[in-house]
Amino acid sequence: MKAFEVVVARNSRHAVALLAERVPTAKVKVIAGGTDLMADLKFAPSSHAPDVVVDISRADDLRHISMTDAGLSIGALVTHTEIMRSPVIRDLFPALLDAAHTIGAVQTRNLGTLGGNLVTAVPSVDSGPTLVALDARVTLLSPAGQRAMPLADFFVGPRKTALKPDELLVDILIPRENLGKPACFLKFGLRKGQALALVNVAASFWVDWDRNVFVAPRIALGAVAPKVIHASSAQAYLEGRAIEPAAMAEAGRLAVGDAKPINDFRASAEYRRDLIAVLSRRALEGAYALAQSKRSGKVAGGLQASRRGER
Ligand SMILES: Cc1cc2nc3c(=O)[nH]c(=O)nc-3n(C[C@H](O)[C@H](O)[C@H](O)COP(=O)(O)OP(=O)(O)OC[C@H]3O[C@@H](n4cnc5c(N)ncnc54)[C@H](O)[C@@H]3O)c2cc1C
């Protein structure tokens, strides 16, 4: 591993100042939990290795889970374990808790941050689908100020995001209009734990209970395209349609056409297509089950958490 300088940021503004100072003349990387970056550094060819690493792990202003006028704001430094332990997230978005629980093992979840997970932008990123299905936005900070964009646009391709070298991801916002929107996340890997997703899916929608129809349906797919994508034709098909098992199954079939799964040593494209159809349908069923239990006043706690008996 090539030697590099480490500079420690006191807070997000300091981190951005350090980036502004160093980026013009050096290869600079940010480190949060380090679960991805340390592996990259170990194996990176020296031409790609950074000269400077800006450590943001002590920037406590990035560590919040807070309700704002705009919605639920989750700081980039919040770890997967903190997401799993957050009563607000458990109440409003149990699917996020389910997604966090599937990431690596305890040690990875204790160190790994939401921001780091999203910036790595691997197609199978497990935090991605639920947040995309909830129309989450990300806030980026640079010396020029702040800009925000939908998470779906932040992901550009495999390991590529819209982040500029002097920008820091500071928070992830789930907009106010989606607070409590029923959502469900499902992941299928080759093992129960410590597995990359062959396919991961999240679905969310509101229910118009008078007409029992889908309102603002979203299906987000991971690991089956260069980045996390909306299953746009499935979403368009469901909007305003009666909530019935046949409609959910058809949306699953349509979602297959929205994806571009690959053949690799883990699974064939054909197998992944079958998974997309099945998991999309099941995620819709899960979101509907959650909507029904919320309506009847039963406490929600995550579909997979309830299957594990952890509710
Ligand atoms: C054994 C193991 C198992 C894993 N299993 C899974 C899994 O099942 N699912 C899954 O999705 N991931 C998995 N991961 C990947 C990883 O743990 C997560 O992506 C984690 O959330 C990364 O967060 P981090 O804070 O450790 O990021 P770091 O390693 O610190 O950083 C990752 C990248 O993001 C950049 N970065 C970090 N924070 C910011 C920020 N705020 N602003 C700008 N850039 C930033 C860094 O420069 C770096 O390029 C696994 C990793 C390991 C080692």
The ligand as a MOL file (V3000), in Angstrom:
LIG
                    3D

  0  0  0     0  0            999 V3000
M  V30 BEGIN CTAB
M  V30 COUNTS 53 58 0 0 0
M  V30 BEGIN ATOM
M  V30 1 C -17.0550 -7.6820 4.7310 0
M  V30 2 C -17.8970 -6.6230 4.0630 0
M  V30 3 C -19.2220 -6.8960 3.7590 0
M  V30 4 C -20.0110 -5.9220 3.1470 0
M  V30 5 N -21.3190 -6.2270 2.8620 0
M  V30 6 C -22.0930 -5.3020 2.2360 0
M  V30 7 C -23.4480 -5.6180 1.9350 0
M  V30 8 O -23.9680 -6.7030 2.2330 0
M  V30 9 N -24.1760 -4.6620 1.2990 0
M  V30 10 C -23.6570 -3.4430 0.9510 0
M  V30 11 O -24.3940 -2.6190 0.3830 0
M  V30 12 N -22.3730 -3.1280 1.2490 0
M  V30 13 C -21.5900 -4.0280 1.8720 0
M  V30 14 N -20.2780 -3.7230 2.1650 0
M  V30 15 C -19.7430 -2.4370 1.7430 0
M  V30 16 C -19.5310 -1.3680 2.8490 0
M  V30 17 O -19.4610 -1.9160 4.1170 0
M  V30 18 C -20.6190 -0.3260 2.8440 0
M  V30 19 O -20.7030 0.2510 1.5600 0
M  V30 20 C -20.3800 0.7660 3.8870 0
M  V30 21 O -21.5920 1.3600 4.1810 0
M  V30 22 C -19.3700 1.8190 3.4330 0
M  V30 23 O -19.3290 2.8580 4.4040 0
M  V30 24 P -17.9740 3.3670 5.0330 0
M  V30 25 O -18.3160 4.4620 5.9540 0
M  V30 26 O -17.1790 2.2560 5.5860 0
M  V30 27 O -17.2790 3.9610 3.7060 0
M  V30 28 P -15.7210 4.2260 3.4580 0
M  V30 29 O -15.0280 2.9430 3.2190 0
M  V30 30 O -15.1670 5.1330 4.4840 0
M  V30 31 O -15.8540 5.0420 2.0880 0
M  V30 32 C -16.3820 4.4320 0.9280 0
M  V30 33 C -16.2950 5.4270 -0.2340 0
M  V30 34 O -17.1680 6.5220 -0.0140 0
M  V30 35 C -16.4400 7.7450 0.0720 0
M  V30 36 N -17.1160 8.5090 1.1310 0
M  V30 37 C -17.5070 8.0290 2.3450 0
M  V30 38 N -18.2500 8.9370 2.9760 0
M  V30 39 C -18.3260 10.0120 2.1630 0
M  V30 40 C -18.9700 11.2810 2.2590 0
M  V30 41 N -19.7260 11.6080 3.3110 0
M  V30 42 N -18.8400 12.1580 1.2390 0
M  V30 43 C -18.1010 11.8460 0.1450 0
M  V30 44 N -17.4890 10.6560 -0.0210 0
M  V30 45 C -17.5980 9.7440 0.9800 0
M  V30 46 C -14.9970 7.3500 0.3190 0
M  V30 47 O -14.0940 8.2970 -0.2290 0
M  V30 48 C -14.9190 6.0280 -0.4120 0
M  V30 49 O -14.7060 6.2630 -1.7910 0
M  V30 50 C -19.4500 -4.6630 2.7980 0
M  V30 51 C -18.1260 -4.3990 3.1060 0
M  V30 52 C -17.3470 -5.3580 3.7270 0
M  V30 53 C -15.9150 -5.0300 4.0440 0
M  V30 END ATOM
M  V30 BEGIN BOND
M  V30 1 1 1 2
M  V30 2 1 2 3
M  V30 3 2 2 52
M  V30 4 2 3 4
M  V30 5 1 4 5
M  V30 6 1 4 50
M  V30 7 2 5 6
M  V30 8 1 6 7
M  V30 9 1 6 13
M  V30 10 2 7 8
M  V30 11 1 7 9
M  V30 12 1 9 10
M  V30 13 2 10 11
M  V30 14 1 10 12
M  V30 15 2 12 13
M  V30 16 1 13 14
M  V30 17 1 14 15
M  V30 18 1 14 50
M  V30 19 1 15 16
M  V30 20 1 16 17
M  V30 21 1 16 18
M  V30 22 1 18 19
M  V30 23 1 18 20
M  V30 24 1 20 21
M  V30 25 1 20 22
M  V30 26 1 22 23
M  V30 27 1 23 24
M  V30 28 2 24 25
M  V30 29 1 24 26
M  V30 30 1 24 27
M  V30 31 1 27 28
M  V30 32 2 28 29
M  V30 33 1 28 30
M  V30 34 1 28 31
M  V30 35 1 31 32
M  V30 36 1 32 33
M  V30 37 1 33 34
M  V30 38 1 33 48
M  V30 39 1 34 35
M  V30 40 1 35 36
M  V30 41 1 35 46
M  V30 42 1 36 37
M  V30 43 1 36 45
M  V30 44 2 37 38
M  V30 45 1 38 39
M  V30 46 1 39 40
M  V30 47 2 39 45
M  V30 48 1 40 41
M  V30 49 2 40 42
M  V30 50 1 42 43
M  V30 51 2 43 44
M  V30 52 1 44 45
M  V30 53 1 46 47
M  V30 54 1 46 48
M  V30 55 1 48 49
M  V30 56 2 50 51
M  V30 57 1 51 52
M  V30 58 1 52 53
M  V30 END BOND
M  V30 END CTAB
M  END
